[in-house]
Amino acid sequence: MRRRAKLQTVINLLAPFLGLILVLVLFSSMPDVQSRFLRVANLKSVATQSVIVALGALGMTLVIIGGGIDLSAASNIALSSVITAYGINAGLPPLLAVLLGILTGGVVGFVNGALITRLRLVPFIITMGMMGIARGVAKWIANNQKIDAPLTWVNELMAKSPHPPWLILAPGVWLMIVLAAATAVLLRYTVFGRHVFAIGSNEAAARLCGVRTNRAKIIFYTLAGLFCGLSGVMEFSRLTVGDPTVAVGLELDIIAAVVIGGGSLSGGEGSILGSMIGVFIMAFLRNGCTMMGWPNYIQEIIIGVIIVAAVSLDQVRHRRPT
Amino acid sequence: MTSAPADVPALEMRGVAKRFGATVALEAVDFILRPGDVHALLGENGAGKSTLVKILSGALRPDRGEMRLDGRPYHPADPLHGRRSGVSMIYQELNLAPHLTVEENVVLGTEVHAGGFLKRRDVRKRIKDTLDFLHHPEIALDIPVRRLSVGARQIVEICRAIMDKARILVMDEPTSSLTREDTERLFQVIGKLKTEGVSIIYISHFLEEVREVADAYTILRDGKNVGSGRMAGTTLDEIIQLMVGRTIADLFPRLEHERGEVALALNNLKGLRMAGPVNLELHRGEILGLAGLIGAGRTETLRTIFGLDARVDGLVEIEGIKALKVKPWHMISLGLGLLSEDRQGEGLALSRSLTDNITLSRLRPYRKFGFLSLKKRSQAALQWMGELKIKAQGSGQAVASLSGGNQQKAALARLLHQDADVLLLDEPTRGIDVLSKAQIYEWMSRLAGRGKGILFVSSYFPELLGVCDRIAVFFRGQVVDVRPAAAWSDESMMAAATTGRA
C-alpha cells in the first residue's frame, strides 16, 4: 500500500516531464534538424524566447491555482513595454524606467484584484475588460505608433550572447529561473501559498477558516501584474522599441502553458514546475516546427492538439485513485 | 483553558434578534448551553437555526441581544474571531478544501509560521495525537481530503476544532450523509468530547438520533424559541408538535393501495459501479424500500436501472418488456423517473425557474411547430406547485432560492409531471423539514394508490418501516433478503445491512 502510494508520487512527479521529453525526442530524431536542434546555441535561443511567456506564466499559475484567470496578461505586457520605452525615451535613467514598467504591471494587477473582490464579479469578466483597457491605454500613450528609445543596458537583458560571456545565458533567462524558484517556494513553503491553494480549492471554506480571502486575492493578482510588468520590460528589451500592438493573444499561450503543466481552471491545482514545463513544451514545438520549415498553421494545430491531450491525460491520472 | 463552574453556562444568548430586510429571521431568542452538554437545536427549515448559529460563529452580527461565553461578554467580529474564542463550526456542506491535504486543512487559517514560512513539525505531531484521541489514527496526514470518505472528512473537521481548543462545537446535520456505522463512531467521539468538557450544539432532522445523543433541546419556530428542556422525559411527539406548531396526526400517512402486476423486474443486473447480481421485482401499486449502508450499492442499482451508469450484465424489464437501450432518455420514454440523491448537484438546475425544472423531462405537450408554448408550460408547473404545496413567489422563481424541502418537492413534481409509472426515489427526504417529509410520504402513498411502482432508497430505517410495503436490504452490492415491511424491525435490518445475513 505504502509502496504503491510512493510509486504514484513518482509517477505524478515525472508525468509533466514526459511531454517535454517526447517533444525533444521527436525533433532530435528528425533527420533534417537533429544536428541543429539540440545544439547549445539553439537551446539558448529557445530559453531566451521563452522568457516573456514564462514570466507571465509564473503569475498566471498563482492566479489559476487561486481559482481565477487573467485575460489582461498580454495587454498588460504590451502596456508595460510601452511605459518602459516611454520612460527611457523621456530621458529617465533606464533603471527607473524599468521599475516604472514593472510598477505599471503591478497597478494593472492590483486594479484587477480590487475590482474582482469589490464588485464580486467573475475574474473572466473583469480581466476581459482590463484586456481592452490596458491595450487601449498602451496605444494612447504611444500615440498609436511604436515608441523608439535609445539603446541602453536594458536591451542587453534579452541578448542571446550576454555581455559578460561567463553568464552563458541572457540575464533575462537567469531572472526567469530565479523568479520561478522563488515563486515555487512561495507556493509550497509559505502561509500565503497555502492560502492560494485553499482559496482555489474551496473559497467558502477558506473564508470560514479565517483566511483573508480578499486580501490574498488582491495580492496574487498584483503579483501576477508585476510579473507581466517584468515580462513587458523583457518584451521592450527584445524589440528595442515600445510597441503597443505586441503580444496580441499571448495571454492564451500563457494560460495554455499553465494548463499543460497541470493547472486546473477550476482552481486548487497547478505548480510552477508544471507551468515552466508547459512553457518549454510550446517553445520547443515552435522552434522545432520552424526548423523543419513547417508552416505556421501546422504549429497552431499541433499546439491545439497538445493542450487537449495534456489536459485529458491529466484528468485520467487524477481519476484513477478513487 | 479553565472550565467555568457548572452553574455558569458555557454559552448564554439573550434576546438575540436579526432581520434581513423585511423578513424577521430571529425575534429575541434566548439560548442557554451548559458545559459538557450536547444540546439539540431543532426546528423546521427556515425556523432560524442557521441564523442563530451564524450569529454565534461570528459570520453574522445580531441586530440586538447579548452573548456570553463562560460568563464573559462575547461579540465575535468574524468567524476567525469566533474560532479563536473557542467556538467552532462543523458545517453541513463540509468546510474543507478538497485539494488540500488533511494536515493543510486542519491548520488552514491558523498556520504556524516564522516570517511567513511554514513550520510544520510540531503541528504534525499534534494532529496525529488528536486523531489518535478521536480513535481515527488511520487517517493519513498527507492525502488530499477529497480522497477521504464523508465520515473521515467530518473527523478531520472535528480534529481541526479540537486543535483550536474549541469549547463549543456546532454540528449542523453531521450525520445526514453518514452510514449508521460512521454515525455510531461519531457518537463515540461526541461522548469523548463531552468528557473533556466540550459543549456541543447539535442540529439534525433525525429526531431518533437526536434523542440518542442529546442531553437538552431547544426548539425554534418562525424565529422564536418555542421550548427548551432536558431530553430525558420528553417524548418525540411533544418535540414534533413544538416544531410544526400543530400535531402531525401521523408522520407516515398511509393511503390504501393495492399490489398489481409486475412493473419493473431486474434479472441478474450488474452494472459498471454495482457489484450485483441483483434480482428484484417491483409491482404496480407497491412501495419497495431499499435499505443498507452507504456504499452497499443501492444508489448504484438505481443509476444502472435508469441508464446513468453502464449496465454490464443482466436485464431490466419494464411491464414485461426488455429494455434494450438502457439510456436515460429511453428509460424515461418507457415510463421510468429518477429522483437523484444529489439534489443540488444533479437533481435540479438550481439557477433555472420552477417551470423549467418541473417540465424539463416532458416538454412534448407544449410543443407546437417546434416552438414551446411558455404560457401552457408555466400553467402546468403552477398546477403541480399547488398539488405539492410548493411555497414560492411564482413559477418563475429560481429553484436555488427555495428551501430544501421545497426544492425536493420540485424534484418530485418533475416525476409527477412526467407521469412516470415507475419512480426511482433516492433519499427523497434527506435534509428537509418534518412537514415536507410528511408531505412526500403522503404523495408516495397516493402514487402507489394510483398504480405506480416506487423504489425508495433511504438510509433512515424508521421511514422505510413507516412507508414501505416491502423492504430489500442490500449488503456489498447484493440483496440479502426481501420481506414485507412488517417482517422487518430496526434491529433485523441493521443486522442484515451490517453482516449480510438475514
Interface residues (C-beta under 8 A of the other chain):
Chain A: Y189 T190 V191 F192 R194 H195 F197 A198 G200 S201 N202 A204 A205 A206 R207 L208 C209 G210 V211 G268 E269 P321 T322
Chain B: A59 D78 P79 L80 R83 R84 M89 Y91 E93 L94 N95 L96 A97 P98 H99 L100 E104 L108 G109 T110 E111 H113 G116 F117 L118 R147 R160
